[in-house]
Amino acid sequence: MTQIRRIIDNIGLLWTMDDANHTDGPRCGREAMRTVGAIENAAIAIDAAGLIADVGPRKSILDMADADTEIIDAKGGFVSPGLVDPHTHLVHGGSREKELPLRIAGASYLDILRQGGGILRTVRDTAAQSEAALLNQAKVSLERMSRFGVTTVEAKTGYGLTLEGEMKQLLVAKQLAEAQPLSLVHTAMPAHAVPKDLPTSREAFIEQIVDMLPALHDAGAEFADVFVEDGVFSVEEGRHILMKAKSLGMKTKIHADEIAPIGGAELAAELGATSADHLLAASNEGLVKMAEAGVIAVCLPGTSFYLQKTPARARFMLDEANLAVAVASDYNPGSCPSENFGLTMSLALLTLHMTPEEIWNAATRNAAYAIARGDVAGVIRKGRPADVVVYAAPNPEYVLTHFGISHVGMLFVKGRRIL
């Protein structure tokens, strides 16, 4: 008989993000993304390996307890799977608050980048810091993320732009994966910006990026990402880089159509990317093609809010294109300097006009599939790792509308309580 190490009892409302048939895959479109697997007066049993032994009505779960089982009182609160943040720039040096006067004066994100600021400023700051300093700074960020219920995080490189710099970020992220309890997924993004004064031709720089990918993949980068944007990398350059990544067996992502509609969404569909992210300026045709190709749309409402841009059209994605939608923080030092994933979810309500059910699917199940972790994260199901958020709140609506603070009462990662 399975030994039950602990039971989370007295759950007022549990959203498992599962369904009666235990189907797999991301949820696409409005109807599917309003399925949450709700159970009232529920409990969750966790075994000695940190896996979910069973989930269901309280009485049936409590009958599994023995004298050694720890009973944890959820106090009638709302409970969900651990949250998944599928797009962050976690490892970086410095911060960019000094760019605020430029923003106030009307300079755009790309204006600042062209002047050698923005991403290029963070490249210099990251190069100036030791691995130990980068590790400590990122560890603090992960601790902050956990306070808002995040249990799985994607971490990109992209502030190196050279093999040495990119490897430095990746190796720090790999160390972080071993040094703290949250699960990390690693993405290589050497195609994040173009240096202001290229020492070689642009074509040679693109080939340098391509030549970095084998070493980054060998060092543990599962995904490759490219910033396909007007004034950064073209669709043709993005295709060339990502085709090389695919030939190595890497999965692909695209920073697509954040500022200008240059065809990033269409490229994501063409390549069968795991996700296309941002999408503020994506065309209707591109979004429909993404849905047909099974590409997940990752919306970053914190970034559009911070940059004061018109947000991604989540309602079109859900109601018309029938896309699988995820949400992410885009935590980074310049365009979304916040580890508050709770605020990300509130902004999905307030600016993307998503329903609570859609938001939790986007922040758990679909977010997990956006980083190829749909088999181990984002759903509370028997046999899965017990990544569980217990909110000191009665329902998800309260969590979203009482915004800007953490409502997390307890957090379990792989069955172990970390908050």
N, C-alpha and C positions, 0 to 999 in steps of 0.2 A: 504494500500500500504506500502511496506517495506521502512523504512526510511534509506536513503543512507547517512551515516556519512561522508565518504570520498571516493574519486576515485583516484586511481593511474593512471594517464593519460600519454599519449605520450611515451608509451613503444615501442621501436624500434623492439625488438624481445622478445617474451614471450615463454618460454618452460613451459607448464603446467604439463608435465609428465602424462597427461591424454590421452584418445582416444575418438573417436566419440561415442562409445558405453558406455563410463564411466564404463569400466570393472574394477573389483577389483582383488587383488592378486599381488604378486611379479612378475616381468618380468624375464623370463628364456631364456637364450641363446642369441646369437648375434643378430638375427633378431628382437626379441621382445625388447631387450635392446637398440635398436636404434630408438625406437618410443618415441618421445618427446612431441607430441601435440603442435607443433609450431604454433604461431599466430604472424603475423607481424602487426605493427601499432595498437597495442592492448591497452586495459585498463581493470582495475579490480575495481569493485564496492564493498565496504565494508559496512556492515550494522552496526547499533548501538550496536549489540551484539558482534561485532568483527568477524563475519562470512562473507564469500564471498557471496555477493548477486548475482553477475553475473560476467562473464568474457567473453571477445570477442573483436571484432573490436571497435575502439574508438567511432565512432558515436553512435552505439547502446548503449554503456555504458554511454556516456555523456548525452544521452537523459533521463537517470534516475535521474540526478541531480536536486536538487531544490536550493532555495536561501541559505539554511544552509549547503549545502554539501561542504566539503573542497576538493579542487582540488589540487592534488600533481603532480608536473611535474617530470616524470622520465627522461626527457631530452634525449629521444631517446635511452636510455640504454637497456641493456639486463636484463631480469627479470626471476627469477625461484622461485620454492617453497623454503621455509626455509630449510636449510640443516639439516640433522639428523646424529648425531655421535653415532653409536650403540655399541661402545666398548671403555670405558674409565675407568681408575682407579683414578677417580676424587679426592676423599677424602683421603689424606695421609699427613704425616708429613715429613718434611725435604726434602733433595735432595741427589743425588748420584754422583755428579760430581767428587768427590774424588776417585771414582773407575777408572777414566780415565787412570792413569798410568798403572793399571793392564791390561786394554784393550790394551793399546799401546804395552805392553810387550807380548801380545798374549793370555792373559787369556780369556776363553770363558765365555758366560753368565752363563752356568751351573758350570764352574770352580769357579766363584765368589760366586755363591749360595752355593756350597759345603763348601766354606771357612767361611760361616756365613755372607757373604755380600749379595748384590742384594736385593731380596724381604725381606730376614730376617733382613737386615739393616733397611729397611723402616718399618718393623714391630716394631722394637725398637724405631725408631724416632716417629712413630705414637702414640705409647703408652706413650711417654714422653710429648706429647702435650695435652693441654686442648681441650675440645670441642669447645670453643670459638676461639682458635687459628686455629684449623682445619677448622672451618667454614669460618674464614676470608681468609685463604689461598685458599680454594676451590672457594670462591666467586670471588676472583681475577681471577682465572682460567676461570670461567664461563664468566666473562666480556670479557676476551681475546677471548674466543671461539666465542662470539657473534659478535665481530668485523670482523670475517671472514664469517658471515652469518649463523651460527649454531643457530637453534631455539629449538631443542630437543636433549637431551643428556642422554645416559645410564651411570649410576654410580655404580661401583662394590665396595663391601667390599673386604676383602682379605689381609688386613694388620693388622689383629687382631690375627687370628689363635686360639683365645679363644672366648667363647661366649661374655664375657665382652668387649673385643676389637672389635669384629665384630659388636656388637650392638652399640658401640660408633660411628663407621663409618656410620652405617646405619641411626642412629638418626641425625647425622650431615647432611647427604644427605637429609633426610626428612625435616629438618629445611631449608635447601637451597631451596627446592622446593617451600617453602612458602615465602622466603625472596627475591626472584629475579624473573624476568619474564620468563626465559626459562623453558621448560617442562623437568622434570626428570623422568627417569625410573630406578627402583631399583633392583639390582642383588646381591644376597648373594654368596660370594665366599670364605668360610672358608677353602676350599681345594685349596689353592693357593701355598703353600709351606709346606715342612715338617721341623719342628725345628731341628737344628743341633744336639742337645742332648735331645732326647725324654725322659721325666721323666717316661714314661710307655712304653709298647710294641707298635710297629707300628700298630698292629691290634686294640689295645685299643685307639690309637689316631684316627684311622679311625672311630671308633664308637663314639668318642667324637664329630667329625665333623657331623656325622649323627644326633646325639642328639641335635646339635645346630639348625638344620633346622626348626623345628616347631616354635621356638621362633622368629627366623629371619623372617619367613613367616608371623607370626602373627603381627610382627612389620612393615610389609610393603614391604618385599622383594618379588617381583613378579617372578623373575627368580632365578635359581641356576646354578652355573658355577663351573667347575673343570678343573685344569691344568693337562691334561692327557699328560704326557711327560716322556721320558726316564729319570730316576733319580728323578722324582717328584711323580706323581700318575700313577699307572698302569691302563690299560684298565679295569681290573677286579675291582679295587678300584673305578675307576670312575663310572662304571656301578652300583656298590653297593650304592654309595652316591646319584647318580642321580635317581635311582629307588625310593629311599626314598623320594626325592624331588617330584617326579611325584605323589607318593601316597598321598602327602599333597596337591596336586593341583597346584604345582609350574610348570612353564615352564622351559625348560632346554637349556643350552648353554654349549659348550665345547671349551676350549683352546686346539686345536687339531693339532698334528703332526707339531709343530712349528720347531723342531730341528731334530727329528728322526721319521721315519715312523712306529710308533708302533700300529697303528690301531685306532687312534682317530676319523678319518673321518668315518670309518666303524661303530664305536660305535655311533656316532651322527645319522647315518642312522638307525641303529638298534633301537635306543630309540625314533626316530622321533623328535629330538631336533629342536628347532626353528632355531638355527644357529650353525655352527662350524666355529671357528675363527682361524686365522693365516694360517695353511694349507701349509706352505712352503714345507714340506716333504711328503705331503699326496700322497697316491698311486692313479694311474688312476682308479683302481677298487673302491677305497673308494670314490673318487669324483663322479663317476657314480652312486654309491649307494646312495650318498647324494641327487643327482638330482632325482632319482626315489622315494626317501622318502620325497621329498619336503623340504629338509633342505637348508637354505640359507648359502652360502659361504661368510664369511666376510673377506676380504683381508685387511691387515694392512701394506701398503707400507712404511709408515714412520718408522716402527720398523725394517723391513728388511734393509732399507737404513741405519739406525743408527747403527745396529749391523753388517752391511756389509755382509749380508746373501743373497743368491740367492732368489729373490722374489717369491711369490706365482705365480703359472702358470695360470694366469687369462685367457690367450688365450685358453688354453686347456679347462678350465672351461666353457668358453662361446662357443667356436667353436665345441668342441667334446662332452663334458659332458652335455651341455644344462642346466647348472646350473643357478639359480638366484644368482647373485653376488652383494654384497654390499661392500662399503669401510668404514673404520673407522680410527680414529687417533691412538687408543691405548694410549692416553695420560697417562703417568705415570712417576715417577721420575727417572727411571733407563734405560729402553730400548727405550723409545720414549718421552723424556721430552720437548714436544712442543704442544701448544694449537692451532697451525696454521693449521686449517682444509683446508685452501686454498692450503697449501703446500702438504697435504695429497693427494688432488685431482690432483695436478701437478705431483706428484710422480706416481699416477695411470697412467697418460699419459706416463711419461718418463721411468718408470721401469716395469709397468704391461702391457704397450702397449695397453691400452684401448682407445677407441675413445671418443671424448667429449660427444657424446650422451650416450654411455655406462656409462661414469663416472657420469654424472648427474643423471641417473637412479639409479646408485649404491649409490649415496650420498643423495638421496631424497626418492624416492618411495621404493626401495628395502631395504634401511637402515631402513625405518620406519617399514616395515614388519619384519625385523630382531629383532625388540624389541616390536613386537605386537602392533604397533601404525599405521598400514596401513590404518585404517579407519579415522584417524584424522590428519595425517601428511604426508608430502612427495609429495602431489599432490595439485595443484590449481584447485579447482572444486567448483561449487555452493553448498553452505551449509556447506563447510568445514571451520575450523578456518583459518583466514587470516594470515598465516605465510608466509611472502613474502620477498625475497631479491631483492633489486634494485641495480644493479651494475653500477658503474661509468665507464662502459666499453661497447663497441658496440656489443660484441658477446662473446660466451663462449670460443672460441679459444684464444681470447686475455687474458681472465682471467687465463686460464691454462698456457699459454706460457710466460706471463709476471709474472714470479713466485716469490714467497717469500714475497710478500706484499699483503695487503688487497685492493681489488677493490670494496668493499661494499660501496655504496653511502648512502643507507638507508636500514633499517631493521625493519620489522613489525612483531610483535608477538601477535597473537590473535587480529589482527586489530589495535594494538597500536604501534605507532612508538617508537622504543627504540634507534635507531641510526639515 
